[in-house]
Amino acid sequence: MTSDTSAAGWQGWDAYAPFYDWENRRTIGRRDVRFWTDLARRADGAVLELGCGTGRLSVPVARAARRFVGIDRSAPMLRRLRVRIRRARLDGKTSILRGDIRALPFRRRWRCRLVMAPYGMLQSLLSDEDLARMLESVAGVLPRGGRFGIDLVPELPRWQEYHRRVGLRGPMSGGRRVTLIESVRQVREHGLTVFDQEFVEWRGRRRTVHRFSLAFRTVSVPQVAARLEQAGFRIDAVLGDYAGAEWSPDAEVWVIIARRV
Ligand SMILES: C[S@@+](CC[C@H](N)C(=O)[O-])C[C@H]1O[C@@H](n2cnc3c(N)ncnc32)[C@H](O)[C@@H]1O
């Protein structure tokens, strides 16, 4: 389990990789896909996805974009994405990189037209310093007018704490069955919400337990908007759903669209 004081937001994802698609097909699914593909189509240039993971969004976005670059720190997540990109025959216009979004590994002159940070990606950065380093790095790859889209998971601090609740269960590929037992902890002194996940996998009568934790920072829309402005961005829009409704603190979706100035 993650110790609360040493948690790092990039931890836990390697162990999650085999279960990520299984769980997210049953949760977020394709709800945000159209939103990101529309933005990518309008970008009229290269699109960079921060924390692309197994490619839930990368494959449709790569189809819509002129050129697509995905970056993620987790090798097991990226292995899955590479298979999907190959199968979709998108290799020709796609680059997948293993790296940390706090120090983007691009040549000095490399630029893209849209950077996207979907599905709470930025909440994996657990301190203000990490957020500032990432913003500086993103500002370095966007030309003036280039856009930065951010989707935050709403109001993490309001999530009820619970202990060992069966979240999901069902069949998985290869004749397996999986049960997810989940706990949520609020670590208020560090501004973190921690998900302790236990995936119990059955192959016939053989049972394997996979345990890991994911920590997320409880940032707010005004806080991220202020940091964006300090880092040389202007806020174009703050949306409360994926169809363009205006944001309010109780909105189910928290999307910020910023522009490099
Ligand atoms: C919520 S998943 C999002 C995956 C995908 N974008 C989606 O929408 O389904 C977050 C991803 O961010 C990656 N990640 C977390 N911290 C990171 C960091 N500091 N640098 C690069 N990737 C990171 C994780 O490995 C994970 O794949």
py3Dmol code that shows the C-alpha trace and the ligand (Angstrom):
import py3Dmol

protein = """\
ATOM      1  CA  MET A   1       0.000   0.000   0.000  1.00  0.00           C
ATOM      2  CA  THR A   2       1.080   3.570  -0.572  1.00  0.00           C
ATOM      3  CA  SER A   3       2.408   5.242   2.547  1.00  0.00           C
ATOM      4  CA  ASP A   4       0.661   8.600   2.737  1.00  0.00           C
ATOM      5  CA  THR A   5       3.732  10.761   3.075  1.00  0.00           C
ATOM      6  CA  SER A   6       5.782   9.128   0.322  1.00  0.00           C
ATOM      7  CA  ALA A   7       2.993   8.693  -2.247  1.00  0.00           C
ATOM      8  CA  ALA A   8       3.958   9.616  -5.811  1.00  0.00           C
ATOM      9  CA  GLY A   9       1.231  10.078  -8.396  1.00  0.00           C
ATOM     10  CA  TRP A  10       2.962   7.943 -11.017  1.00  0.00           C
ATOM     11  CA  GLN A  11       3.005   4.915  -8.705  1.00  0.00           C
ATOM     12  CA  GLY A  12       0.455   2.113  -8.913  1.00  0.00           C
ATOM     13  CA  TRP A  13      -0.214   2.397 -12.646  1.00  0.00           C
ATOM     14  CA  ASP A  14       2.111  -0.475 -13.673  1.00  0.00           C
ATOM     15  CA  ALA A  15       0.129  -2.884 -11.496  1.00  0.00           C
ATOM     16  CA  TYR A  16      -3.161  -1.385 -12.695  1.00  0.00           C
ATOM     17  CA  ALA A  17      -2.320  -1.827 -16.421  1.00  0.00           C
ATOM     18  CA  PRO A  18      -3.840  -5.352 -16.872  1.00  0.00           C
ATOM     19  CA  PHE A  19      -7.126  -4.181 -15.302  1.00  0.00           C
ATOM     20  CA  TYR A  20      -7.358  -0.579 -16.529  1.00  0.00           C
ATOM     21  CA  ASP A  21      -9.414  -1.250 -19.670  1.00  0.00           C
ATOM     22  CA  TRP A  22     -11.629  -3.796 -17.928  1.00  0.00           C
ATOM     23  CA  GLU A  23     -12.555  -1.307 -15.195  1.00  0.00           C
ATOM     24  CA  ASN A  24     -12.843   1.804 -17.348  1.00  0.00           C
ATOM     25  CA  ARG A  25     -15.082   0.136 -19.931  1.00  0.00           C
ATOM     26  CA  ARG A  26     -17.525  -0.173 -17.006  1.00  0.00           C
ATOM     27  CA  THR A  27     -16.987   3.375 -15.645  1.00  0.00           C
ATOM     28  CA  ILE A  28     -16.046   6.312 -17.902  1.00  0.00           C
ATOM     29  CA  GLY A  29     -16.344   4.208 -21.067  1.00  0.00           C
ATOM     30  CA  ARG A  30     -16.471   6.439 -24.159  1.00  0.00           C
ATOM     31  CA  ARG A  31     -18.162   9.448 -22.537  1.00  0.00           C
ATOM     32  CA  ASP A  32     -15.346  11.908 -23.268  1.00  0.00           C
ATOM     33  CA  VAL A  33     -14.124  10.471 -26.602  1.00  0.00           C
ATOM     34  CA  ARG A  34     -16.118  12.737 -28.916  1.00  0.00           C
ATOM     35  CA  PHE A  35     -15.059  15.839 -26.994  1.00  0.00           C
ATOM     36  CA  TRP A  36     -11.338  15.082 -27.404  1.00  0.00           C
ATOM     37  CA  THR A  37     -11.568  13.897 -31.013  1.00  0.00           C
ATOM     38  CA  ASP A  38     -13.391  17.137 -31.970  1.00  0.00           C
ATOM     39  CA  LEU A  39     -10.708  19.218 -30.281  1.00  0.00           C
ATOM     40  CA  ALA A  40      -7.959  17.196 -31.996  1.00  0.00           C
ATOM     41  CA  ARG A  41      -9.588  17.590 -35.426  1.00  0.00           C
ATOM     42  CA  ARG A  42      -9.788  21.363 -34.964  1.00  0.00           C
ATOM     43  CA  ALA A  43      -6.186  21.619 -33.732  1.00  0.00           C
ATOM     44  CA  ASP A  44      -4.870  21.492 -37.279  1.00  0.00           C
ATOM     45  CA  GLY A  45      -1.476  20.122 -36.245  1.00  0.00           C
ATOM     46  CA  ALA A  46       0.184  17.673 -33.874  1.00  0.00           C
ATOM     47  CA  VAL A  47      -1.654  16.626 -30.699  1.00  0.00           C
ATOM     48  CA  LEU A  48       0.166  15.575 -27.519  1.00  0.00           C
ATOM     49  CA  GLU A  49      -1.642  13.489 -24.889  1.00  0.00           C
ATOM     50  CA  LEU A  50      -0.157  13.604 -21.368  1.00  0.00           C
ATOM     51  CA  GLY A  51      -0.603  10.290 -19.531  1.00  0.00           C
ATOM     52  CA  CYS A  52      -1.960   8.427 -22.566  1.00  0.00           C
ATOM     53  CA  GLY A  53      -2.027   5.106 -20.680  1.00  0.00           C
ATOM     54  CA  THR A  54      -3.406   2.119 -22.583  1.00  0.00           C
ATOM     55  CA  GLY A  55      -4.876   4.372 -25.283  1.00  0.00           C
ATOM     56  CA  ARG A  56      -8.556   4.570 -24.325  1.00  0.00           C
ATOM     57  CA  LEU A  57      -8.513   8.015 -25.975  1.00  0.00           C
ATOM     58  CA  SER A  58      -5.263   7.837 -27.952  1.00  0.00           C
ATOM     59  CA  VAL A  59      -6.571   5.574 -30.717  1.00  0.00           C
ATOM     60  CA  PRO A  60      -9.649   7.672 -31.649  1.00  0.00           C
ATOM     61  CA  VAL A  61      -7.709  10.913 -31.137  1.00  0.00           C
ATOM     62  CA  ALA A  62      -4.819   9.680 -33.329  1.00  0.00           C
ATOM     63  CA  ARG A  63      -7.373   8.881 -36.055  1.00  0.00           C
ATOM     64  CA  ALA A  64      -8.764  12.430 -35.876  1.00  0.00           C
ATOM     65  CA  ALA A  65      -5.434  14.270 -35.528  1.00  0.00           C
ATOM     66  CA  ARG A  66      -2.919  15.123 -38.220  1.00  0.00           C
ATOM     67  CA  ARG A  67      -0.190  13.690 -36.029  1.00  0.00           C
ATOM     68  CA  PHE A  68      -0.387  12.177 -32.528  1.00  0.00           C
ATOM     69  CA  VAL A  69       2.187  11.892 -29.742  1.00  0.00           C
ATOM     70  CA  GLY A  70       1.408  10.091 -26.493  1.00  0.00           C
ATOM     71  CA  ILE A  71       3.567  10.142 -23.384  1.00  0.00           C
ATOM     72  CA  ASP A  72       3.258   8.097 -20.214  1.00  0.00           C
ATOM     73  CA  ARG A  73       5.584   6.934 -17.465  1.00  0.00           C
ATOM     74  CA  SER A  74       4.200   3.386 -17.160  1.00  0.00           C
ATOM     75  CA  ALA A  75       5.787   0.816 -19.504  1.00  0.00           C
ATOM     76  CA  PRO A  76       3.012  -1.798 -18.943  1.00  0.00           C
ATOM     77  CA  MET A  77       0.331   0.784 -19.860  1.00  0.00           C
ATOM     78  CA  LEU A  78       2.281   1.752 -22.997  1.00  0.00           C
ATOM     79  CA  ARG A  79       2.760  -1.886 -24.083  1.00  0.00           C
ATOM     80  CA  ARG A  80      -1.009  -2.182 -24.434  1.00  0.00           C
ATOM     81  CA  LEU A  81      -1.262   1.108 -26.287  1.00  0.00           C
ATOM     82  CA  ARG A  82       1.455   0.096 -28.796  1.00  0.00           C
ATOM     83  CA  VAL A  83      -0.485  -3.068 -29.710  1.00  0.00           C
ATOM     84  CA  ARG A  84      -3.659  -1.009 -30.257  1.00  0.00           C
ATOM     85  CA  ILE A  85      -1.887   1.573 -32.412  1.00  0.00           C
ATOM     86  CA  ARG A  86      -0.372  -1.180 -34.570  1.00  0.00           C
ATOM     87  CA  ARG A  87      -3.704  -2.968 -34.958  1.00  0.00           C
ATOM     88  CA  ALA A  88      -5.444   0.281 -35.905  1.00  0.00           C
ATOM     89  CA  ARG A  89      -2.646   0.918 -38.471  1.00  0.00           C
ATOM     90  CA  LEU A  90      -1.927   4.312 -36.981  1.00  0.00           C
ATOM     91  CA  ASP A  91       1.853   3.792 -36.593  1.00  0.00           C
ATOM     92  CA  GLY A  92       2.560   6.116 -39.522  1.00  0.00           C
ATOM     93  CA  LYS A  93       1.277   9.237 -37.770  1.00  0.00           C
ATOM     94  CA  THR A  94       1.781   8.266 -34.139  1.00  0.00           C
ATOM     95  CA  SER A  95       4.719   8.387 -31.705  1.00  0.00           C
ATOM     96  CA  ILE A  96       4.533   6.838 -28.263  1.00  0.00           C
ATOM     97  CA  LEU A  97       7.098   7.885 -25.681  1.00  0.00           C
ATOM     98  CA  ARG A  98       7.894   6.696 -22.211  1.00  0.00           C
ATOM     99  CA  GLY A  99       8.616   9.722 -20.036  1.00  0.00           C
ATOM    100  CA  ASP A 100       7.522  11.976 -17.216  1.00  0.00           C
ATOM    101  CA  ILE A 101       5.195  14.882 -17.913  1.00  0.00           C
ATOM    102  CA  ARG A 102       7.082  17.046 -15.400  1.00  0.00           C
ATOM    103  CA  ALA A 103      10.010  17.150 -17.841  1.00  0.00           C
ATOM    104  CA  LEU A 104       8.781  16.531 -21.382  1.00  0.00           C
ATOM    105  CA  PRO A 105      11.552  14.908 -23.436  1.00  0.00           C
ATOM    106  CA  PHE A 106      11.248  16.925 -26.665  1.00  0.00           C
ATOM    107  CA  ARG A 107      13.811  18.706 -28.794  1.00  0.00           C
ATOM    108  CA  ARG A 108      13.946  22.457 -28.177  1.00  0.00           C
ATOM    109  CA  ARG A 109      12.132  23.377 -31.366  1.00  0.00           C
ATOM    110  CA  TRP A 110       9.461  20.686 -31.324  1.00  0.00           C
ATOM    111  CA  ARG A 111       5.912  22.151 -31.178  1.00  0.00           C
ATOM    112  CA  CYS A 112       2.351  20.822 -31.222  1.00  0.00           C
ATOM    113  CA  ARG A 113      -1.022  22.591 -31.581  1.00  0.00           C
ATOM    114  CA  LEU A 114      -2.933  20.871 -28.762  1.00  0.00           C
ATOM    115  CA  VAL A 115      -1.838  19.341 -25.475  1.00  0.00           C
ATOM    116  CA  MET A 116      -4.489  17.264 -23.722  1.00  0.00           C
ATOM    117  CA  ALA A 117      -4.519  16.162 -20.080  1.00  0.00           C
ATOM    118  CA  PRO A 118      -7.688  14.032 -19.873  1.00  0.00           C
ATOM    119  CA  TYR A 119      -9.402  12.070 -17.128  1.00  0.00           C
ATOM    120  CA  GLY A 120      -7.812  13.594 -14.009  1.00  0.00           C
ATOM    121  CA  MET A 121      -4.302  13.213 -15.377  1.00  0.00           C
ATOM    122  CA  LEU A 122      -3.039  16.369 -13.663  1.00  0.00           C
ATOM    123  CA  GLN A 123      -4.297  15.118 -10.302  1.00  0.00           C
ATOM    124  CA  SER A 124      -1.522  12.526 -10.451  1.00  0.00           C
ATOM    125  CA  LEU A 125       0.862  15.435  -9.797  1.00  0.00           C
ATOM    126  CA  LEU A 126       0.767  15.599  -6.034  1.00  0.00           C
ATOM    127  CA  SER A 127       2.406  18.961  -5.291  1.00  0.00           C
ATOM    128  CA  ASP A 128       2.367  22.555  -6.497  1.00  0.00           C
ATOM    129  CA  GLU A 129       6.009  22.190  -7.555  1.00  0.00           C
ATOM    130  CA  ASP A 130       5.143  19.230  -9.810  1.00  0.00           C
ATOM    131  CA  LEU A 131       2.206  21.146 -11.301  1.00  0.00           C
ATOM    132  CA  ALA A 132       4.487  24.147 -12.005  1.00  0.00           C
ATOM    133  CA  ARG A 133       7.172  21.955 -13.627  1.00  0.00           C
ATOM    134  CA  MET A 134       4.601  20.300 -15.891  1.00  0.00           C
ATOM    135  CA  LEU A 135       3.089  23.691 -16.885  1.00  0.00           C
ATOM    136  CA  GLU A 136       6.508  25.065 -17.754  1.00  0.00           C
ATOM    137  CA  SER A 137       7.228  21.963 -19.817  1.00  0.00           C
ATOM    138  CA  VAL A 138       3.877  22.200 -21.654  1.00  0.00           C
ATOM    139  CA  ALA A 139       4.361  25.938 -22.307  1.00  0.00           C
ATOM    140  CA  GLY A 140       7.655  24.985 -23.979  1.00  0.00           C
ATOM    141  CA  VAL A 141       5.976  22.762 -26.610  1.00  0.00           C
ATOM    142  CA  LEU A 142       3.026  25.029 -27.475  1.00  0.00           C
ATOM    143  CA  PRO A 143       3.361  28.003 -29.818  1.00  0.00           C
ATOM    144  CA  ARG A 144       1.294  31.147 -29.162  1.00  0.00           C
ATOM    145  CA  GLY A 145      -2.347  30.290 -29.725  1.00  0.00           C
ATOM    146  CA  GLY A 146      -1.733  26.575 -29.094  1.00  0.00           C
ATOM    147  CA  ARG A 147      -4.349  25.009 -26.795  1.00  0.00           C
ATOM    148  CA  PHE A 148      -4.132  23.071 -23.575  1.00  0.00           C
ATOM    149  CA  GLY A 149      -7.207  21.000 -22.579  1.00  0.00           C
ATOM    150  CA  ILE A 150      -7.476  19.715 -19.007  1.00  0.00           C
ATOM    151  CA  ASP A 151     -10.170  17.421 -17.589  1.00  0.00           C
ATOM    152  CA  LEU A 152     -10.175  17.205 -13.780  1.00  0.00           C
ATOM    153  CA  VAL A 153     -11.970  14.577 -11.708  1.00  0.00           C
ATOM    154  CA  PRO A 154     -14.552  16.698  -9.807  1.00  0.00           C
ATOM    155  CA  GLU A 155     -14.351  17.394  -6.097  1.00  0.00           C
ATOM    156  CA  LEU A 156     -12.231  14.509  -4.907  1.00  0.00           C
ATOM    157  CA  PRO A 157     -12.324  15.730  -1.250  1.00  0.00           C
ATOM    158  CA  ARG A 158     -16.096  15.192  -1.145  1.00  0.00           C
ATOM    159  CA  TRP A 159     -15.745  11.498  -2.022  1.00  0.00           C
ATOM    160  CA  GLN A 160     -17.017   9.369   0.819  1.00  0.00           C
ATOM    161  CA  GLU A 161     -14.377   7.260   2.489  1.00  0.00           C
ATOM    162  CA  TYR A 162     -15.149   3.546   2.444  1.00  0.00           C
ATOM    163  CA  HIS A 163     -13.309   0.354   3.251  1.00  0.00           C
ATOM    164  CA  ARG A 164     -13.090  -2.814   1.128  1.00  0.00           C
ATOM    165  CA  ARG A 165     -16.239  -2.374  -0.912  1.00  0.00           C
ATOM    166  CA  VAL A 166     -16.839  -4.715  -3.858  1.00  0.00           C
ATOM    167  CA  GLY A 167     -16.813  -2.213  -6.684  1.00  0.00           C
ATOM    168  CA  LEU A 168     -17.120  -4.378  -9.782  1.00  0.00           C
ATOM    169  CA  ARG A 169     -17.049  -8.007 -10.750  1.00  0.00           C
ATOM    170  CA  GLY A 170     -17.338  -9.871 -14.012  1.00  0.00           C
ATOM    171  CA  PRO A 171     -15.654 -11.863 -16.754  1.00  0.00           C
ATOM    172  CA  MET A 172     -12.354 -10.879 -18.300  1.00  0.00           C
ATOM    173  CA  SER A 173     -10.502 -12.135 -21.403  1.00  0.00           C
ATOM    174  CA  GLY A 174      -8.905 -15.606 -21.311  1.00  0.00           C
ATOM    175  CA  GLY A 175     -11.747 -17.187 -19.355  1.00  0.00           C
ATOM    176  CA  ARG A 176     -10.826 -15.256 -16.203  1.00  0.00           C
ATOM    177  CA  ARG A 177     -13.175 -13.708 -13.671  1.00  0.00           C
ATOM    178  CA  VAL A 178     -12.262 -10.585 -11.742  1.00  0.00           C
ATOM    179  CA  THR A 179     -13.558  -8.841  -8.619  1.00  0.00           C
ATOM    180  CA  LEU A 180     -12.452  -5.349  -7.652  1.00  0.00           C
ATOM    181  CA  ILE A 181     -12.448  -4.595  -3.927  1.00  0.00           C
ATOM    182  CA  GLU A 182     -11.816  -0.906  -3.359  1.00  0.00           C
ATOM    183  CA  SER A 183     -11.167   1.414  -0.412  1.00  0.00           C
ATOM    184  CA  VAL A 184     -11.102   5.210  -0.504  1.00  0.00           C
ATOM    185  CA  ARG A 185      -9.121   7.256   2.008  1.00  0.00           C
ATOM    186  CA  GLN A 186      -8.947  11.012   2.397  1.00  0.00           C
ATOM    187  CA  VAL A 187      -5.503  12.129   3.533  1.00  0.00           C
ATOM    188  CA  ARG A 188      -6.540  15.698   4.234  1.00  0.00           C
ATOM    189  CA  GLU A 189      -3.265  16.904   5.713  1.00  0.00           C
ATOM    190  CA  HIS A 190      -1.619  16.170   2.335  1.00  0.00           C
ATOM    191  CA  GLY A 191      -4.632  17.149   0.175  1.00  0.00           C
ATOM    192  CA  LEU A 192      -4.808  13.635  -1.285  1.00  0.00           C
ATOM    193  CA  THR A 193      -7.509  11.103  -2.089  1.00  0.00           C
ATOM    194  CA  VAL A 194      -6.093   7.574  -2.143  1.00  0.00           C
ATOM    195  CA  PHE A 195      -7.751   4.575  -3.803  1.00  0.00           C
ATOM    196  CA  ASP A 196      -6.541   1.234  -2.431  1.00  0.00           C
ATOM    197  CA  GLN A 197      -7.390  -1.330  -5.087  1.00  0.00           C
ATOM    198  CA  GLU A 198      -7.465  -5.088  -4.797  1.00  0.00           C
ATOM    199  CA  PHE A 199      -8.161  -7.055  -7.972  1.00  0.00           C
ATOM    200  CA  VAL A 200      -8.924 -10.709  -7.280  1.00  0.00           C
ATOM    201  CA  GLU A 201      -8.450 -12.760 -10.428  1.00  0.00           C
ATOM    202  CA  TRP A 202      -9.780 -16.313 -10.881  1.00  0.00           C
ATOM    203  CA  ARG A 203      -8.501 -18.676 -13.599  1.00  0.00           C
ATOM    204  CA  GLY A 204     -10.545 -21.794 -12.980  1.00  0.00           C
ATOM    205  CA  ARG A 205      -9.842 -22.505  -9.317  1.00  0.00           C
ATOM    206  CA  ARG A 206      -6.597 -20.554  -9.193  1.00  0.00           C
ATOM    207  CA  ARG A 207      -6.926 -17.239  -7.357  1.00  0.00           C
ATOM    208  CA  THR A 208      -4.408 -14.376  -7.646  1.00  0.00           C
ATOM    209  CA  VAL A 209      -4.653 -11.112  -5.712  1.00  0.00           C
ATOM    210  CA  HIS A 210      -3.188  -7.876  -7.125  1.00  0.00           C
ATOM    211  CA  ARG A 211      -2.969  -4.940  -4.682  1.00  0.00           C
ATOM    212  CA  PHE A 212      -1.864  -1.379  -5.347  1.00  0.00           C
ATOM    213  CA  SER A 213      -2.785   2.215  -4.485  1.00  0.00           C
ATOM    214  CA  LEU A 214      -3.371   5.296  -6.620  1.00  0.00           C
ATOM    215  CA  ALA A 215      -3.056   8.762  -5.077  1.00  0.00           C
ATOM    216  CA  PHE A 216      -4.710  11.882  -6.519  1.00  0.00           C
ATOM    217  CA  ARG A 217      -4.390  15.520  -5.536  1.00  0.00           C
ATOM    218  CA  THR A 218      -7.539  17.379  -4.624  1.00  0.00           C
ATOM    219  CA  VAL A 219      -7.130  20.461  -6.822  1.00  0.00           C
ATOM    220  CA  SER A 220      -9.954  22.876  -7.692  1.00  0.00           C
ATOM    221  CA  VAL A 221     -10.808  24.596 -10.985  1.00  0.00           C
ATOM    222  CA  PRO A 222      -9.912  28.126  -9.705  1.00  0.00           C
ATOM    223  CA  GLN A 223      -6.603  26.811  -8.349  1.00  0.00           C
ATOM    224  CA  VAL A 224      -5.588  25.213 -11.676  1.00  0.00           C
ATOM    225  CA  ALA A 225      -6.857  28.232 -13.657  1.00  0.00           C
ATOM    226  CA  ALA A 226      -4.695  30.560 -11.525  1.00  0.00           C
ATOM    227  CA  ARG A 227      -1.618  28.358 -12.043  1.00  0.00           C
ATOM    228  CA  LEU A 228      -2.264  28.302 -15.799  1.00  0.00           C
ATOM    229  CA  GLU A 229      -2.402  32.098 -15.935  1.00  0.00           C
ATOM    230  CA  GLN A 230       0.841  32.382 -13.952  1.00  0.00           C
ATOM    231  CA  ALA A 231       2.488  29.992 -16.437  1.00  0.00           C
ATOM    232  CA  GLY A 232       1.578  32.070 -19.522  1.00  0.00           C
ATOM    233  CA  PHE A 233      -1.829  30.718 -20.512  1.00  0.00           C
ATOM    234  CA  ARG A 234      -5.189  32.453 -20.957  1.00  0.00           C
ATOM    235  CA  ILE A 235      -8.379  30.600 -20.014  1.00  0.00           C
ATOM    236  CA  ASP A 236     -10.640  30.271 -23.084  1.00  0.00           C
ATOM    237  CA  ALA A 237     -13.417  28.225 -21.473  1.00  0.00           C
ATOM    238  CA  VAL A 238     -14.357  26.245 -18.379  1.00  0.00           C
ATOM    239  CA  LEU A 239     -16.926  23.559 -19.172  1.00  0.00           C
ATOM    240  CA  GLY A 240     -19.318  21.596 -16.950  1.00  0.00           C
ATOM    241  CA  ASP A 241     -20.038  18.838 -19.449  1.00  0.00           C
ATOM    242  CA  TYR A 242     -18.603  17.403 -22.654  1.00  0.00           C
ATOM    243  CA  ALA A 243     -21.222  19.173 -24.797  1.00  0.00           C
ATOM    244  CA  GLY A 244     -20.042  22.666 -23.817  1.00  0.00           C
ATOM    245  CA  ALA A 245     -22.269  23.642 -20.835  1.00  0.00           C
ATOM    246  CA  GLU A 246     -20.875  26.275 -18.517  1.00  0.00           C
ATOM    247  CA  TRP A 247     -19.017  25.049 -15.442  1.00  0.00           C
ATOM    248  CA  SER A 248     -20.228  25.390 -11.853  1.00  0.00           C
ATOM    249  CA  PRO A 249     -18.712  23.858  -8.700  1.00  0.00           C
ATOM    250  CA  ASP A 250     -21.373  21.080  -8.724  1.00  0.00           C
ATOM    251  CA  ALA A 251     -20.882  20.210 -12.398  1.00  0.00           C
ATOM    252  CA  GLU A 252     -20.202  16.555 -13.161  1.00  0.00           C
ATOM    253  CA  VAL A 253     -17.369  17.436 -15.512  1.00  0.00           C
ATOM    254  CA  TRP A 254     -14.566  19.944 -14.926  1.00  0.00           C
ATOM    255  CA  VAL A 255     -12.848  20.866 -18.177  1.00  0.00           C
ATOM    256  CA  ILE A 256     -10.514  23.834 -18.679  1.00  0.00           C
ATOM    257  CA  ILE A 257      -9.479  24.965 -22.149  1.00  0.00           C
ATOM    258  CA  ALA A 258      -6.514  27.319 -22.075  1.00  0.00           C
ATOM    259  CA  ARG A 259      -4.492  29.031 -24.768  1.00  0.00           C
ATOM    260  CA  ARG A 260      -0.798  29.870 -24.792  1.00  0.00           C
ATOM    261  CA  VAL A 261      -0.260  33.626 -24.972  1.00  0.00           C
TER     262      VAL A 261
END
"""
ligand_1 = """\
27
LIG
C -6.093 8.149 -15.496
S -4.809 7.421 -16.481
C -5.312 8.134 -18.014
C -5.081 7.235 -19.202
C -5.771 7.750 -20.480
N -5.371 9.100 -20.797
C -7.287 7.689 -20.361
O -7.919 8.749 -20.422
O -7.827 6.601 -20.200
C -3.389 8.372 -16.006
C -2.070 7.968 -16.699
O -1.065 8.926 -16.305
C 0.182 8.266 -16.148
N 1.031 9.098 -15.279
C 0.837 9.403 -13.965
N 1.805 10.252 -13.538
C 2.618 10.477 -14.602
C 3.786 11.264 -14.799
N 4.306 12.008 -13.803
N 4.353 11.289 -16.026
C 3.826 10.543 -17.056
N 2.732 9.779 -16.919
C 2.133 9.743 -15.723
C -0.178 6.914 -15.587
O 0.856 5.973 -15.845
C -1.514 6.614 -16.308
O -1.292 5.845 -17.464
"""
view = py3Dmol.view(width=600, height=400)
view.addModel(protein, "pdb")
view.setStyle({"model": 0}, {"cartoon": {"style": "trace"}})
view.addModel(ligand_1, "xyz")
view.setStyle({"model": 1}, {"stick": {}})
view.zoomTo()
view.show()
